[in-house]
Amino acid sequence: MAQALKFFAAVRYDLLAWVVMPNHVHAVLRPMPDWSLSRLLKGWKGYTGHVANKMLERTGNPFWQVESFDHLIRDDEDMQRCCRYRR
């Protein structure tokens, strides 16, 4: 997942912060023009899900849940809070 997040950083989005958790991912990013968040998530989930299912020798099972959660960062304080995320 980390490689997938970094692969198109500075090309499709500015990747400001990220962390890979045991069962989910947090990323703070700014999409580049012409790249929507949903399009970026579809790419990440499609690629990493395919690789993970291959590693797990699974077929026909989606790796990622369909839904996702996003949050619009509104100011510097919110940005700092999001980038300092602690579980």
Backbone as CSV, one residue per row, in Angstrom:
resi,resn,N_x,N_y,N_z,CA_x,CA_y,CA_z,C_x,C_y,C_z
1,MET,0.826,-1.180,0.000,0.000,0.000,0.000,0.870,1.243,0.000
2,ALA,1.942,1.230,0.786,2.831,2.390,0.840,3.402,2.703,-0.540
3,GLN,3.812,1.677,-1.269,4.344,1.902,-2.620,3.284,2.491,-3.533
4,ALA,2.049,2.019,-3.422,0.968,2.538,-4.259,0.684,4.004,-3.934
5,LEU,0.690,4.357,-2.658,0.461,5.749,-2.269,1.537,6.667,-2.838
6,LYS,2.772,6.222,-2.790,3.893,7.065,-3.216,4.108,7.080,-4.728
7,PHE,3.567,6.079,-5.440,3.866,5.921,-6.862,3.480,7.141,-7.695
8,PHE,2.279,7.680,-7.506,1.838,8.827,-8.290,1.850,10.136,-7.498
9,ALA,2.492,10.135,-6.331,2.619,11.370,-5.559,3.363,12.399,-6.403
10,ALA,2.906,13.629,-6.358,3.443,14.753,-7.129,3.090,14.675,-8.615
11,VAL,2.371,13.631,-9.021,1.906,13.517,-10.405,0.381,13.649,-10.448
12,ARG,-0.286,12.853,-9.621,-1.749,12.885,-9.561,-2.259,13.607,-8.316
13,TYR,-1.416,13.746,-7.305,-1.810,14.377,-6.044,-0.570,14.784,-5.258
14,ASP,-0.760,15.755,-4.382,0.261,16.087,-3.390,-0.040,15.224,-2.175
15,LEU,0.893,14.373,-1.797,0.727,13.492,-0.650,1.377,14.164,0.552
16,LEU,0.556,14.660,1.459,1.040,15.464,2.581,1.365,14.631,3.808
17,ALA,0.619,13.566,4.044,0.859,12.661,5.172,0.123,11.361,4.896
18,TRP,0.635,10.265,5.459,-0.047,8.991,5.279,0.425,8.002,6.336
19,VAL,-0.422,7.038,6.606,-0.065,5.932,7.498,-0.885,4.715,7.075
20,VAL,-0.237,3.569,7.030,-0.909,2.315,6.728,-1.137,1.595,8.056
21,MET,-2.389,1.368,8.373,-2.787,0.683,9.596,-3.017,-0.792,9.262
22,PRO,-3.210,-1.652,10.271,-3.400,-3.085,9.980,-4.578,-3.388,9.057
23,ASN,-5.656,-2.591,9.139,-6.820,-2.914,8.301,-7.402,-1.715,7.572
24,HIS,-6.653,-0.619,7.517,-7.103,0.551,6.758,-5.933,1.507,6.554
25,VAL,-6.187,2.564,5.808,-5.145,3.521,5.442,-5.664,4.931,5.710
26,HIS,-4.782,5.797,6.189,-5.092,7.222,6.309,-4.145,7.965,5.375
27,ALA,-4.678,8.898,4.615,-3.840,9.706,3.732,-4.384,11.128,3.706
28,VAL,-3.485,12.086,3.800,-3.832,13.495,3.645,-3.228,13.904,2.313
29,LEU,-4.086,14.298,1.385,-3.598,14.593,0.041,-4.409,15.700,-0.598
30,ARG,-3.835,16.264,-1.638,-4.500,17.283,-2.454,-4.448,16.796,-3.899
31,PRO,-5.611,16.404,-4.461,-5.613,15.933,-5.853,-5.166,17.038,-6.818
32,MET,-4.455,16.654,-7.852,-4.082,17.571,-8.925,-5.325,17.842,-9.775
33,PRO,-5.308,18.925,-10.543,-6.442,19.175,-11.450,-6.688,17.946,-12.332
34,ASP,-7.933,17.692,-12.605,-8.373,16.552,-13.428,-8.327,15.215,-12.697
35,TRP,-7.996,15.196,-11.414,-7.987,13.952,-10.642,-8.932,14.100,-9.450
36,SER,-10.006,13.348,-9.446,-10.942,13.376,-8.329,-10.494,12.381,-7.263
37,LEU,-10.944,12.615,-6.047,-10.613,11.693,-4.962,-11.163,10.303,-5.272
38,SER,-12.367,10.216,-5.787,-12.945,8.898,-6.086,-12.125,8.160,-7.142
39,ARG,-11.611,8.880,-8.114,-10.779,8.249,-9.155,-9.457,7.748,-8.558
40,LEU,-8.870,8.539,-7.664,-7.635,8.120,-7.000,-7.859,6.886,-6.142
41,LEU,-8.937,6.893,-5.350,-9.242,5.743,-4.489,-9.501,4.494,-5.308
42,LYS,-10.215,4.638,-6.412,-10.480,3.483,-7.273,-9.167,2.869,-7.770
43,GLY,-8.223,3.720,-8.160,-6.928,3.221,-8.611,-6.156,2.514,-7.511
44,TRP,-6.087,3.126,-6.341,-5.373,2.505,-5.211,-6.000,1.177,-4.829
45,LYS,-7.331,1.196,-4.654,-8.017,-0.001,-4.194,-7.968,-1.117,-5.242
46,GLY,-8.093,-0.752,-6.510,-8.030,-1.765,-7.559,-6.672,-2.433,-7.628
47,TYR,-5.623,-1.630,-7.658,-4.272,-2.182,-7.773,-3.877,-2.972,-6.525
48,THR,-4.015,-2.347,-5.355,-3.568,-3.017,-4.128,-4.443,-4.225,-3.794
49,GLY,-5.735,-4.145,-4.101,-6.607,-5.287,-3.867,-6.214,-6.473,-4.726
50,HIS,-5.886,-6.195,-5.983,-5.439,-7.270,-6.895,-4.160,-7.921,-6.365
51,VAL,-3.192,-7.098,-5.981,-1.914,-7.619,-5.471,-2.131,-8.404,-4.176
52,ALA,-2.926,-7.855,-3.258,-3.163,-8.531,-1.976,-3.870,-9.867,-2.185
53,ASN,-4.897,-9.897,-3.026,-5.595,-11.157,-3.278,-4.690,-12.183,-3.933
54,LYS,-3.782,-11.728,-4.786,-2.822,-12.655,-5.404,-1.891,-13.231,-4.335
55,MET,-1.405,-12.371,-3.443,-0.523,-12.832,-2.359,-1.245,-13.814,-1.439
56,LEU,-2.523,-13.577,-1.212,-3.323,-14.425,-0.324,-3.928,-15.625,-1.041
57,GLU,-3.652,-15.710,-2.359,-4.178,-16.788,-3.202,-5.705,-16.843,-3.125
58,ARG,-6.319,-15.658,-3.207,-7.783,-15.542,-3.183,-8.274,-15.079,-4.539
59,THR,-9.429,-15.554,-4.939,-10.074,-15.078,-6.160,-11.542,-14.839,-5.877
60,GLY,-12.125,-13.862,-6.561,-13.543,-13.602,-6.448,-13.968,-12.856,-5.199
61,ASN,-13.034,-12.508,-4.348,-13.367,-11.786,-3.118,-12.771,-10.389,-3.158
62,PRO,-13.604,-9.359,-2.978,-13.023,-8.013,-2.923,-12.149,-7.877,-1.672
63,PHE,-11.020,-7.252,-1.819,-10.108,-7.058,-0.694,-10.553,-5.887,0.167
64,TRP,-10.927,-4.789,-0.482,-11.314,-3.570,0.226,-12.822,-3.479,0.365
65,GLN,-13.284,-2.838,1.436,-14.703,-2.538,1.567,-15.071,-1.493,0.529
66,VAL,-16.333,-1.467,0.134,-16.797,-0.557,-0.908,-16.709,0.898,-0.455
67,GLU,-17.118,1.164,0.771,-17.174,2.554,1.223,-15.795,3.073,1.642
68,SER,-15.724,4.379,1.733,-14.529,5.044,2.245,-15.000,6.261,3.028
69,PHE,-14.113,6.862,3.750,-14.439,8.040,4.540,-13.494,9.148,4.121
70,ASP,-14.036,10.324,3.860,-13.164,11.449,3.548,-13.555,12.647,4.397
71,HIS,-12.632,13.554,4.523,-12.817,14.743,5.354,-12.144,15.911,4.647
72,LEU,-12.879,16.983,4.438,-12.328,18.187,3.828,-11.599,18.984,4.906
73,ILE,-10.324,19.212,4.723,-9.538,19.989,5.678,-9.794,21.464,5.412
74,ARG,-10.237,22.167,6.440,-10.706,23.541,6.274,-9.717,24.612,6.709
75,ASP,-8.751,24.276,7.549,-7.809,25.293,8.005,-6.531,24.623,8.504
76,ASP,-5.532,25.436,8.863,-4.235,24.911,9.307,-4.353,24.047,10.558
77,GLU,-5.221,24.439,11.486,-5.400,23.663,12.718,-5.934,22.264,12.411
78,ASP,-6.906,22.203,11.512,-7.460,20.909,11.100,-6.402,20.082,10.380
79,MET,-5.588,20.713,9.559,-4.505,20.013,8.858,-3.533,19.392,9.870
80,GLN,-3.136,20.157,10.854,-2.219,19.641,11.876,-2.839,18.472,12.629
81,ARG,-4.114,18.595,12.969,-4.799,17.515,13.679,-4.818,16.239,12.842
82,CYS,-5.130,16.374,11.571,-5.181,15.206,10.686,-3.803,14.571,10.492
83,CYS,-2.785,15.384,10.406,-1.430,14.872,10.183,-0.816,14.289,11.449
84,ARG,-1.351,14.630,12.618,-0.859,14.069,13.884,-1.690,12.878,14.323
85,TYR,-2.479,12.317,13.454,-3.405,11.234,13.802,-2.722,10.188,14.660
86,ARG,-3.371,9.864,15.755,-2.918,8.760,16.597,-4.130,7.900,16.891
87,ARG,-3.969,6.645,16.783,-5.064,5.719,17.035,-5.345,5.587,18.503
